[in-house]
Amino acid sequence: MLTKDIEIFKQAILNEVEGYEFYKMAAHNTDEEEAKSAFLNLANEELKHIEWLRDAFKKLSGDPEDQSTLADLQNPPSPEIFRWEKLQIKNANLAVSVFGIGIEMERASVKFYDEASESTPYEAAKQLFKVLSKWEKVHLDQFSAAYDAVMKDWWSDQEFAPF
């Protein structure tokens, strides 16, 4: 594996660590139990992603013949964390902020993996980065839908009529 590909994995793991810390912080800053639980679930999913990335990295960086075991690597943990449409966060400012930042984090991750896939000459790494891009795209779509839902509440809280 190229040094550049190793750096991509290191950055990907760091991105997940940052996401973990961000969601833990969001959970810590709300008194709403449903929101706290949702943010902690997101944080825990980031931990699963870190382990998944470490496992994938080991399989890609080992003996080239061992790279065939990458096909045995299960897909990343499902982003189906909780039912987004049922999440009710009373603090619209917190919800808009967290989901807005989440959107930007996921958008950056999609771009990161798309560029990584295009830049590596190794087919196994290329396919892995494509899977990771799709994984982050699902998160992006979920955050976008949640953001759109809470924006109406935020506008209402700001007393902007006739929203």
C-alpha positions as CSV (number, residue, x, y, z in Angstrom):
1,M,0.0,0.0,0.0
2,L,1.2,3.5,-0.8
3,T,2.2,5.9,1.9
4,K,-0.6,8.1,0.6
5,D,-3.1,5.3,1.2
6,I,-1.8,4.8,4.8
7,E,-2.3,8.5,5.4
8,I,-5.9,8.3,4.1
9,F,-6.6,5.6,6.7
10,K,-4.9,7.6,9.5
11,Q,-7.0,10.6,8.5
12,A,-10.2,8.5,8.3
13,I,-9.7,7.2,11.8
14,L,-9.0,10.7,13.1
15,N,-12.2,11.9,11.4
16,E,-14.1,9.2,13.3
17,V,-12.5,10.1,16.6
18,E,-13.4,13.8,16.0
19,G,-17.0,12.7,15.3
20,Y,-17.1,10.6,18.4
21,E,-15.9,13.5,20.6
22,F,-18.3,15.9,18.9
23,Y,-21.3,13.7,19.6
24,K,-20.2,13.1,23.2
25,M,-20.0,16.8,23.6
26,A,-23.5,17.3,22.1
27,A,-24.9,14.7,24.5
28,H,-23.2,16.4,27.4
29,N,-24.7,19.7,26.5
30,T,-28.4,18.7,26.5
31,D,-30.7,17.9,29.3
32,E,-33.2,16.2,27.0
33,E,-32.9,12.4,27.5
34,E,-34.0,11.5,24.0
35,A,-31.5,13.9,22.4
36,K,-28.8,12.7,24.8
37,S,-29.4,9.1,23.9
38,A,-29.4,9.9,20.2
39,F,-26.1,11.7,20.4
40,L,-24.5,9.0,22.5
41,N,-25.7,6.4,19.9
42,L,-24.0,8.5,17.2
43,A,-20.8,8.6,19.3
44,N,-20.9,4.8,19.8
45,E,-21.4,4.3,16.1
46,E,-18.3,6.3,15.5
47,L,-16.4,3.9,17.8
48,K,-17.6,1.0,15.7
49,H,-16.4,2.8,12.6
50,I,-13.0,3.3,14.1
51,E,-12.7,-0.5,14.7
52,W,-14.0,-1.3,11.2
53,L,-11.4,1.0,9.7
54,R,-8.6,-0.5,11.8
55,D,-9.6,-4.0,10.7
56,A,-9.7,-2.9,7.1
57,F,-6.4,-1.2,7.3
58,K,-4.7,-4.4,8.8
59,K,-6.1,-6.4,6.0
60,L,-5.0,-4.0,3.3
61,S,-1.5,-3.4,4.7
62,G,-0.5,-7.0,5.3
63,D,0.8,-9.5,2.9
64,P,-0.6,-8.9,-0.6
65,E,-2.1,-12.4,-0.6
66,D,-3.9,-11.5,2.6
67,Q,-5.6,-8.7,0.9
68,S,-8.1,-11.2,-0.6
69,T,-9.5,-11.4,3.0
70,L,-10.7,-7.9,2.5
71,A,-13.6,-9.4,0.6
72,D,-14.5,-11.2,3.9
73,L,-14.7,-7.9,5.8
74,Q,-18.3,-7.2,6.6
75,N,-19.7,-3.9,5.5
76,P,-19.4,-0.9,7.9
77,P,-21.9,-0.9,10.8
78,S,-25.3,0.1,9.6
79,P,-26.1,3.8,10.0
80,E,-29.6,2.8,11.1
81,I,-28.9,4.1,14.6
82,F,-32.4,5.2,15.6
83,R,-35.5,6.4,13.9
84,W,-34.6,9.9,12.8
85,E,-38.2,10.8,12.0
86,K,-39.2,10.2,15.7
87,L,-36.4,12.2,17.2
88,Q,-37.8,15.2,19.0
89,I,-35.4,17.8,20.3
90,K,-37.0,20.6,22.2
91,N,-33.9,22.8,22.0
92,A,-34.1,23.8,18.3
93,N,-30.8,25.8,18.5
94,L,-28.9,22.7,19.7
95,A,-30.6,20.5,17.1
96,V,-29.9,22.9,14.2
97,S,-26.3,23.3,15.3
98,V,-25.6,19.6,15.8
99,F,-27.3,18.5,12.6
100,G,-25.7,21.3,10.6
101,I,-22.2,20.5,11.8
102,G,-23.0,16.8,11.2
103,I,-24.0,17.6,7.6
104,E,-20.7,19.3,7.0
105,M,-18.7,16.5,8.6
106,E,-20.4,13.9,6.4
107,R,-20.1,16.0,3.3
108,A,-16.4,16.4,3.9
109,S,-16.1,12.6,4.5
110,V,-17.9,11.8,1.2
111,K,-15.5,14.1,-0.7
112,F,-12.5,12.7,1.2
113,Y,-13.3,9.1,0.3
114,D,-14.2,9.9,-3.3
115,E,-10.9,11.6,-3.8
116,A,-9.1,8.7,-2.1
117,S,-10.7,6.2,-4.4
118,E,-9.7,8.2,-7.4
119,S,-6.1,8.6,-6.3
120,T,-5.1,5.1,-5.3
121,P,-3.7,2.7,-7.9
122,Y,-4.7,-0.3,-5.7
123,E,-8.0,-1.9,-6.7
124,A,-8.7,-3.2,-3.2
125,A,-8.2,0.2,-1.6
126,K,-10.2,1.8,-4.4
127,Q,-13.2,-0.4,-3.7
128,L,-12.9,0.0,0.0
129,F,-12.9,3.8,-0.3
130,K,-16.0,3.6,-2.5
131,V,-17.8,1.6,0.2
132,L,-16.8,4.2,2.8
133,S,-18.0,7.0,0.6
134,K,-21.4,5.3,0.3
135,W,-21.5,4.8,4.0
136,E,-20.9,8.5,4.7
137,K,-23.5,9.4,2.0
138,V,-26.1,7.5,3.9
139,H,-25.2,9.5,7.1
140,L,-25.3,12.7,5.1
141,D,-28.8,12.0,3.8
142,Q,-30.0,11.2,7.3
143,F,-28.5,14.3,8.8
144,S,-30.0,16.4,6.0
145,A,-33.5,15.0,6.6
146,A,-33.2,15.6,10.3
147,Y,-31.8,19.1,9.7
148,D,-34.7,20.0,7.4
149,A,-37.2,18.7,10.0
150,V,-35.7,20.8,12.9
151,M,-35.3,23.9,10.8
152,K,-39.1,24.5,10.9
153,D,-39.0,24.4,14.7
154,W,-36.0,26.7,14.7
155,W,-37.7,29.3,12.4
156,S,-40.8,29.1,14.7
157,D,-38.7,29.7,17.8
158,Q,-37.2,32.8,16.1
159,E,-40.8,34.0,15.5
160,F,-40.3,34.3,11.8
161,A,-43.9,34.1,10.5
162,P,-45.6,32.5,8.6
163,F,-43.4,29.4,9.0
